[in-house]
């Protein structure tokens, strides 16, 4: 399929006098030509800022001014930039594609290398899209740092949970299990009956049974930002975050809070569309 796409794109490009490689890259990745300088905009309660990609570095503790110990997760941003833009006119929706952590050219396929060269940005290990409002669109190449967030605001963090492999119903669904008494032979942790009798003579879809546990995308909502370290590009959030250490996670403003409930009053308005350098 990819070869047929390349051949058709090459013939079409030659017919109109275009570079065939550039044509197939544009056809494959839907590259946007949006570029330029960030236009200053006024933040409103309906504005939706872009999120960022960070690495989970682990957990530690911090103490408040009153001596209360709080568990926090440390998230670090590594060379996060805007790599592409999705527009309503071309793609049907408005979003910003964000990439992080530089990648060596030897580990990247040539079409992807040409794709990044056409955008004028360096190679990145991880790419994610964040839906934004039209007033929050950022130019390609804009750097995103930890100062994009402010201390006291709330964020949603999304990451794959730790995979635990094939698990039984007691571990996966918290089943009680069968009685641990006489008469139950080697089936104490089994799931029991699943198909009923003559009717319906089948297992209903969605039945809780043994299967693969973990390894799914999980979002923890409304975590409070306790501290922002602009020197090391660190964001400290209160509580736990899905995934293992060095796992890529997505951070964005909490969707269930708005206005002065999302950001502290002393930080209003927040950095918009991001912190200015």
C-alpha positions as CSV (number, residue, x, y, z in Angstrom):
1,X,0.0,0.0,0.0
2,X,2.8,2.4,0.9
3,X,4.6,1.6,-2.4
4,X,1.4,2.2,-4.5
5,X,1.0,5.5,-2.6
6,X,4.5,6.5,-3.5
7,X,4.2,5.5,-7.2
8,X,0.9,7.4,-7.6
9,X,2.2,10.4,-5.8
10,X,5.4,10.4,-7.9
11,X,3.5,10.3,-11.2
12,X,1.2,13.0,-10.0
13,X,4.1,15.1,-8.8
14,X,6.0,14.8,-12.1
15,X,2.8,15.8,-14.0
16,X,2.7,19.1,-12.2
17,X,6.4,19.6,-11.8
18,X,6.8,18.9,-8.0
19,X,9.4,17.0,-6.1
20,X,7.9,13.4,-5.7
21,X,9.5,12.9,-2.2
22,X,8.0,16.1,-0.9
23,X,4.6,15.1,-2.4
24,X,4.5,11.7,-0.7
25,X,5.6,13.2,2.6
26,X,2.9,15.7,2.5
27,X,0.3,13.1,1.5
28,X,1.4,10.8,4.3
29,X,1.8,13.2,7.2
30,X,-0.7,16.0,6.2
31,X,2.0,18.6,6.9
32,X,0.7,22.1,7.7
33,X,2.5,25.1,6.3
34,X,1.6,27.2,9.3
35,X,4.5,29.2,10.5
36,X,5.5,32.6,11.7
37,X,5.6,34.5,15.0
38,X,3.2,33.9,17.9
39,X,0.6,36.6,17.8
40,X,-0.2,38.1,21.2
41,X,-3.7,37.1,22.4
42,X,-5.8,37.8,25.4
43,X,-6.7,34.8,27.6
44,X,-10.4,34.1,28.2
45,X,-12.2,31.4,30.2
46,X,-13.0,29.7,26.9
47,X,-9.3,29.5,25.8
48,X,-7.7,26.1,25.6
49,X,-4.0,26.1,25.9
50,X,-1.7,23.4,24.5
51,X,-0.3,20.6,26.7
52,X,3.3,19.3,26.9
53,X,5.1,16.0,26.9
54,X,7.3,15.2,29.9
55,X,9.2,12.3,31.4
56,X,8.2,10.9,34.8
57,X,11.4,11.0,36.9
58,X,10.0,9.5,40.1
59,X,8.3,10.5,43.4
60,X,9.5,12.4,46.4
61,X,8.1,14.5,49.3
62,X,7.9,18.2,49.9
63,X,6.7,20.0,53.0
64,X,4.3,22.9,53.1
65,X,4.9,26.1,55.1
66,X,2.8,24.6,57.9
67,X,4.9,21.4,58.0
68,X,2.5,19.1,56.1
69,X,4.3,16.4,54.2
70,X,3.0,16.0,50.6
71,X,3.9,13.2,48.1
72,X,4.7,14.6,44.7
73,X,5.7,13.2,41.3
74,X,8.5,14.9,39.5
75,X,8.0,15.5,35.7
76,X,10.8,16.8,33.5
77,X,10.4,18.5,30.1
78,X,13.2,17.7,27.6
79,X,13.5,20.0,24.6
80,X,9.7,20.2,24.0
81,X,8.8,22.1,20.8
82,X,5.9,22.6,18.5
83,X,6.5,20.4,15.5
84,X,3.3,20.9,13.4
85,X,-0.1,22.6,13.4
86,X,-3.6,21.4,12.5
87,X,-5.9,24.0,11.2
88,X,-9.7,24.1,10.8
89,X,-9.4,25.0,7.1
90,X,-7.1,22.1,6.1
91,X,-7.7,19.3,8.6
92,X,-11.1,20.1,10.0
93,X,-10.0,20.8,13.5
94,X,-7.5,23.0,15.4
95,X,-4.6,21.3,17.2
96,X,-0.9,21.6,18.0
97,X,1.5,18.7,17.5
98,X,4.2,18.7,20.2
99,X,7.4,16.7,20.1
100,X,10.1,16.1,22.8
101,X,13.5,14.5,23.4
102,X,15.8,14.7,20.3
103,X,16.4,11.6,18.3
104,X,19.4,10.4,16.3
105,X,19.0,10.5,12.5
106,X,20.3,6.9,12.1
107,X,17.3,5.6,14.0
108,X,14.7,7.3,11.9
109,X,13.3,6.3,8.5
110,X,14.1,8.6,5.6
111,X,10.5,9.7,4.9
112,X,10.3,10.8,8.5
113,X,13.6,12.7,8.3
114,X,12.3,14.5,5.2
115,X,9.1,15.2,7.0
116,X,10.9,17.0,9.8
117,X,13.2,18.8,7.4
118,X,10.2,20.2,5.5
119,X,8.9,21.5,8.8
120,X,12.3,23.0,9.8
121,X,12.5,21.3,13.2
122,X,14.7,18.6,14.7
123,X,13.9,15.0,15.0
124,X,11.9,14.0,18.1
125,X,11.3,10.7,19.9
126,X,7.7,11.3,20.9
127,X,4.9,13.2,19.2
128,X,1.4,14.0,20.5
129,X,-1.4,16.3,19.4
130,X,-3.3,18.6,21.7
131,X,-6.6,20.2,20.8
132,X,-6.4,24.0,21.3
133,X,-8.7,27.0,20.7
134,X,-7.9,29.1,17.7
135,X,-6.4,31.9,19.8
136,X,-4.0,29.4,21.4
137,X,-2.3,28.2,18.2
138,X,1.5,28.4,18.3
139,X,4.0,28.7,15.4
140,X,6.1,25.7,14.5
141,X,9.4,25.6,16.4
142,X,8.0,27.3,19.5
143,X,9.7,26.0,22.6
144,X,7.6,24.9,25.6
145,X,9.1,24.9,29.1
146,X,8.1,24.1,32.6
147,X,7.0,27.8,33.0
148,X,4.1,27.0,30.7
149,X,2.4,26.0,34.0
150,X,2.1,28.0,37.2
151,X,2.3,27.0,40.8
152,X,-1.1,26.3,42.3
153,X,-2.9,25.4,39.1
154,X,-4.5,22.0,38.3
155,X,-3.5,19.7,35.5
156,X,-4.5,16.4,33.9
157,X,-1.8,13.8,33.4
158,X,-2.1,10.9,30.9
159,X,0.2,7.9,30.5
160,X,0.1,4.2,29.9
161,X,-0.3,2.3,33.2
162,X,2.3,-0.3,34.2
163,X,1.6,-3.6,32.5
164,X,1.1,-6.6,34.8
165,X,0.6,-9.4,32.3
166,X,-2.2,-12.0,32.3
167,X,-4.1,-11.8,35.6
168,X,-6.9,-13.7,37.2
169,X,-10.3,-12.3,38.1
170,X,-9.4,-11.8,41.8
171,X,-6.4,-9.5,40.9
172,X,-8.0,-7.9,37.8
173,X,-11.5,-7.3,39.0
174,X,-11.3,-7.7,42.7
175,X,-13.5,-10.9,42.8
176,X,-14.1,-12.5,46.1
177,X,-13.2,-16.0,44.8
178,X,-14.7,-19.4,45.8
179,X,-15.0,-20.6,49.4
180,X,-11.8,-21.8,51.0
181,X,-13.4,-24.8,52.6
182,X,-13.9,-28.5,52.1
183,X,-15.5,-29.5,48.8
184,X,-13.8,-26.8,46.7
185,X,-10.9,-28.5,45.0
186,X,-8.1,-26.4,43.5
187,X,-10.6,-23.7,42.2
188,X,-10.4,-21.2,45.0
189,X,-9.4,-18.3,42.7
190,X,-11.4,-19.2,39.7
191,X,-14.1,-17.0,38.1
192,X,-16.9,-19.4,38.5
193,X,-19.7,-19.8,35.9
194,X,-19.8,-17.5,32.9
195,X,-22.3,-18.8,30.4
196,X,-25.5,-19.5,32.5
197,X,-27.7,-22.4,31.4
198,X,-29.7,-23.2,28.3
199,X,-30.6,-19.5,28.0
200,X,-28.7,-17.5,26.9
201,X,-26.2,-20.3,26.2
202,X,-23.4,-17.7,25.6
203,X,-21.1,-15.4,27.4
204,X,-22.3,-11.8,27.3
205,X,-19.9,-9.2,25.8
206,X,-17.9,-7.3,28.4
207,X,-18.1,-10.1,31.0
208,X,-15.4,-9.7,33.6
209,X,-13.0,-12.5,33.1
210,X,-9.3,-13.2,33.4
211,X,-7.1,-11.4,30.9
212,X,-4.4,-8.9,30.4
213,X,-4.0,-6.3,33.1
214,X,-2.5,-2.9,32.8
215,X,-0.7,-1.3,29.8
216,X,-3.7,1.0,29.0
217,X,-3.8,4.7,28.8
218,X,-4.9,6.2,32.1
219,X,-5.7,9.8,32.9
220,X,-5.4,11.2,36.5
221,X,-7.4,14.4,36.6
222,X,-7.1,17.6,38.6
223,X,-3.6,17.2,40.1
224,X,-2.3,20.3,41.8
225,X,1.0,21.8,40.6
226,X,3.1,22.2,43.8
227,X,6.3,23.6,42.3
228,X,7.8,24.7,39.0
229,X,11.6,24.6,38.5
230,X,12.5,26.6,35.4
231,X,16.2,25.9,35.7
232,X,15.9,22.1,35.4
233,X,12.5,22.2,33.6
234,X,10.7,20.3,36.3
235,X,7.1,20.3,37.3
236,X,6.1,18.9,40.7
237,X,2.5,17.6,40.9
238,X,0.8,16.4,44.0
239,X,0.0,12.7,44.1
240,X,0.8,9.8,41.8
241,X,1.0,9.6,38.0
242,X,0.5,6.4,35.9
243,X,3.5,4.6,34.3
244,X,7.0,3.7,35.3
245,X,10.0,6.0,35.7
246,X,11.2,7.6,32.5
247,X,7.8,7.0,30.9
248,X,6.5,9.7,28.6
249,X,3.4,11.4,30.0
250,X,1.1,14.1,28.7
251,X,0.3,17.2,30.8
252,X,-2.4,19.6,30.1
253,X,-4.7,22.1,31.9
254,X,-7.4,20.3,33.9
255,X,-10.6,20.0,31.8
256,X,-13.0,19.9,34.8
257,X,-12.0,23.3,36.2
258,X,-12.2,26.7,34.6
259,X,-11.2,30.3,35.3
260,X,-10.0,31.1,38.9
261,X,-10.7,27.5,39.9
262,X,-8.1,26.2,37.4
263,X,-5.5,28.9,38.1
264,X,-4.7,30.7,41.3
265,X,-6.0,34.3,41.5
266,X,-2.5,35.7,41.9
267,X,-1.4,34.0,38.6
268,X,-4.3,35.4,36.5
269,X,-4.1,35.6,33.6
270,X,-1.9,32.5,33.0
271,X,0.9,32.5,30.4
272,X,-1.0,32.6,27.0
273,X,-0.7,31.0,24.6
274,X,2.6,30.1,26.4
275,X,5.2,31.8,28.4
276,X,7.0,34.6,26.4
277,X,10.8,34.5,26.2
